[in-house]
Amino acid sequence: MTSTIELEQDAIIRSHHKPFASLDFEKGEILTIDKPEGWTSFDVVKKVRSLLRVKKVGHAGTLDPFATGVLVVCTGRATKRVSALMGLDKEYVACLELGKETDTFDVTGKIVRRGDPGDVTAEKLQRVCADFRGEIEQIPPMFSAVKVGGKRLYKLARKGQVVERRPRRVVVHELELLHFENPFATIRVVCSKGTYIRTLAHDIGRRLGCGAYLKSLTRTRVGSFRLENALTVEELAEQAKNRSVLK
């Protein structure tokens, strides 16, 4: 049986070490796309489908519209690999704003609570971050696609409903403070599938006692698919145009 790691390495070889013009998107290829801010992950899928003129396109792990960075996109027969690719570890760079909480735990929500982050130092923040390394439990946010009783949580949240959610175990392999200038903190996170960075930001804020929300988020890596190797949508469009001319 082919392992996830073998699938990943094969995908990298096919995506990054062959000329774009020679890729067979109907047969199946895997691309690393830099998702722009404001786009849904499905917006990227639709754009890839249109530019490459291929019917079967899927992505291996949703990014919220406000987030940017690595979106692994599969075409053709490679869409069968989506589940395996979704299981790969992810790396993020996130900016938290301390002293505020929102109903969505991120920048898109309404402020529902304020606190005073005045006594938070870099040292205190580093100690709190250390508490969230390893296997932890997270309660999925109400504004999420998780189903409870057959209903999506975000649909209930939009109606003002709050329901009980079961904690989920996830693994935070690495969590480090990159920069701190109160009330803003930038952290780097390497985590398992299913980790909510919004929830992590919220929980860090609660542990600090002042609250926090996720102000911005960039996914810098999925497995070995890295942001520095990703194509922007504009670059993909140019490559697709050149490929069409060559055919």
C-alpha positions in Angstrom: 0.0 0.0 0.0 1.3 3.4 -0.9 2.1 5.6 2.1 1.0 9.3 2.5 4.7 10.3 2.4 5.2 8.4 -0.9 2.2 10.1 -2.4 3.4 13.5 -1.2 6.9 13.0 -2.7 5.5 11.7 -6.0 3.3 14.8 -6.1 6.2 17.1 -5.6 8.2 15.5 -8.3 5.4 15.8 -10.8 4.4 19.3 -9.9 7.7 21.0 -9.5 10.2 19.2 -11.6 8.4 19.0 -15.0 7.9 21.9 -17.4 4.4 23.3 -17.0 3.6 22.8 -20.7 4.3 19.0 -20.3 1.9 18.5 -17.4 -1.2 16.4 -18.1 -4.0 17.9 -16.0 -6.6 15.4 -17.3 -4.5 12.5 -16.3 -3.7 14.1 -13.0 -1.4 16.7 -11.5 -0.9 18.4 -8.1 -0.3 22.1 -7.9 0.6 24.4 -5.1 -1.4 27.6 -5.3 -0.9 30.7 -3.2 -4.6 31.5 -2.3 -5.2 35.3 -2.3 -7.0 37.1 0.5 -10.7 37.4 -0.1 -11.0 34.2 -2.2 -12.7 31.0 -1.0 -10.9 27.8 -1.6 -13.6 26.9 -4.0 -13.0 30.1 -5.9 -9.4 28.8 -6.5 -10.8 25.5 -7.7 -13.1 27.2 -10.1 -10.3 29.3 -11.5 -8.0 26.4 -12.0 -10.8 24.5 -13.7 -11.4 27.4 -16.0 -7.7 28.2 -16.8 -6.6 24.6 -17.4 -9.9 23.5 -19.0 -10.1 20.4 -16.9 -13.3 19.1 -15.3 -12.0 17.3 -12.2 -10.4 19.7 -9.7 -10.3 19.5 -5.9 -8.3 21.0 -3.1 -6.7 19.3 -0.1 -7.7 21.4 2.8 -9.8 24.5 3.1 -8.5 28.0 3.9 -10.9 30.7 5.2 -11.5 33.6 2.8 -9.5 36.0 4.9 -6.5 33.7 5.0 -3.7 33.4 2.4 -1.1 30.9 1.4 -0.7 27.3 0.4 -3.7 25.5 -1.2 -2.8 22.1 -2.6 -5.0 21.6 -5.7 -5.4 18.3 -7.5 -6.6 17.7 -11.1 -7.9 14.7 -13.0 -7.1 11.3 -11.4 -4.9 13.0 -8.8 -8.2 14.1 -7.1 -8.2 10.6 -5.6 -5.2 11.7 -3.5 -7.0 14.5 -1.8 -7.9 12.5 1.4 -4.3 11.4 1.8 -2.9 14.9 1.2 -5.4 16.4 3.7 -3.7 14.3 6.4 -0.4 16.0 6.1 0.8 18.4 8.8 0.4 22.1 8.2 2.5 25.2 9.0 1.0 28.6 9.6 2.1 32.1 10.4 -0.6 33.9 12.4 -1.1 37.4 13.8 -3.1 37.7 17.0 -4.5 40.9 18.4 -4.7 40.8 22.2 -7.4 42.5 24.2 -10.3 41.7 22.0 -12.5 38.6 21.3 -14.8 38.2 18.3 -17.8 35.9 17.8 -16.0 34.1 15.0 -12.6 34.1 16.8 -11.1 35.9 13.8 -11.0 39.3 12.0 -14.3 38.7 10.2 -16.4 38.7 13.4 -18.0 41.2 15.7 -16.1 42.2 18.9 -17.9 40.6 21.8 -15.4 41.1 24.6 -12.6 43.4 25.5 -9.7 43.0 28.0 -6.5 44.8 29.0 -3.3 43.2 27.6 -1.2 45.8 29.2 0.6 43.4 31.5 1.4 40.9 28.8 5.1 40.5 28.0 6.9 38.5 25.4 8.1 36.2 28.2 4.6 35.6 29.5 3.3 35.0 26.0 6.1 32.4 25.4 5.2 30.6 28.6 1.5 30.4 27.5 2.4 29.2 24.0 4.4 26.4 25.6 1.2 25.2 27.3 -0.3 24.6 23.9 2.4 22.4 22.4 1.8 18.7 22.0 -1.5 16.9 22.1 -4.3 19.3 23.1 -8.1 19.4 23.0 -9.9 22.0 21.0 -13.6 22.8 21.0 -14.6 23.5 17.4 -15.8 27.2 17.0 -19.5 27.8 16.3 -18.6 29.4 13.0 -17.2 26.2 11.4 -18.4 23.5 9.0 -18.5 20.9 11.7 -21.8 19.1 11.9 -23.8 18.6 15.2 -27.0 16.8 15.0 -26.7 16.8 11.2 -26.5 20.6 11.0 -23.5 22.8 10.1 -22.4 24.8 13.1 -22.0 28.0 11.1 -25.7 27.8 10.0 -26.8 27.6 13.7 -24.4 30.4 14.6 -25.8 32.7 12.0 -29.2 32.2 13.7 -27.7 33.2 17.0 -27.8 29.6 18.4 -25.0 28.1 20.5 -24.9 24.3 20.9 -22.6 22.0 22.9 -19.6 20.8 20.9 -17.4 17.9 21.8 -13.7 18.6 22.2 -11.4 17.2 19.6 -7.8 16.0 20.0 -5.2 17.7 17.8 -1.4 17.9 17.9 0.6 21.1 17.9 4.1 20.0 16.9 5.6 23.4 17.1 4.4 26.8 18.4 6.8 29.7 18.6 6.5 33.5 19.1 8.1 35.2 16.2 7.3 38.8 17.1 5.5 40.7 19.8 4.6 44.4 19.9 1.6 44.7 22.3 -1.2 44.2 21.4 0.0 42.3 18.3 1.7 38.9 18.4 2.9 36.9 15.5 3.3 33.1 16.0 4.4 30.2 13.9 2.4 27.0 14.2 3.1 23.4 12.9 0.0 21.3 13.6 -1.9 18.2 12.6 -5.0 18.0 10.4 -8.1 19.4 12.0 -6.4 22.1 14.1 -8.3 25.4 14.2 -5.8 28.3 14.4 -8.7 30.6 15.3 -9.5 28.5 18.3 -5.8 28.4 19.2 -5.7 32.2 19.1 -8.9 32.4 21.2 -7.6 29.9 23.8 -4.2 31.7 24.1 -6.1 34.9 24.7 -8.2 33.3 27.4 -5.1 31.8 29.1 -3.5 35.2 29.1 -6.7 36.6 30.7 -7.1 39.5 28.2 -8.7 37.7 25.2 -7.4 37.5 21.6 -8.6 36.9 18.1 -6.9 35.9 14.9 -6.2 39.0 12.9 -4.4 37.4 9.9 -3.3 34.0 8.8 -1.0 32.6 6.1 -0.5 28.9 5.5 3.2 28.5 4.7 3.3 24.7 4.2 1.3 21.6 3.7 3.6 18.6 4.1 6.4 19.5 1.7 4.3 21.8 -0.4 5.8 25.2 0.5 4.6 28.8 -0.1 7.9 29.7 -1.8 7.1 27.1 -4.5 3.5 28.1 -4.9 2.0 29.7 -8.0 -0.1 32.9 -7.6 -3.3 32.9 -9.5 -1.8 35.5 -11.9 1.2 33.2 -12.5 -1.0 30.3 -13.1 -3.0 32.3 -15.6 0.2 33.3 -17.5 1.5 29.7 -17.5 -1.9 28.4 -18.8 -1.8 31.1 -21.5 1.7 30.1 -22.6 0.8 26.4 -22.5 -2.2 27.1 -24.8 0.0 28.9 -27.3 2.5 26.1 -27.4 -0.1 23.5 -28.1 
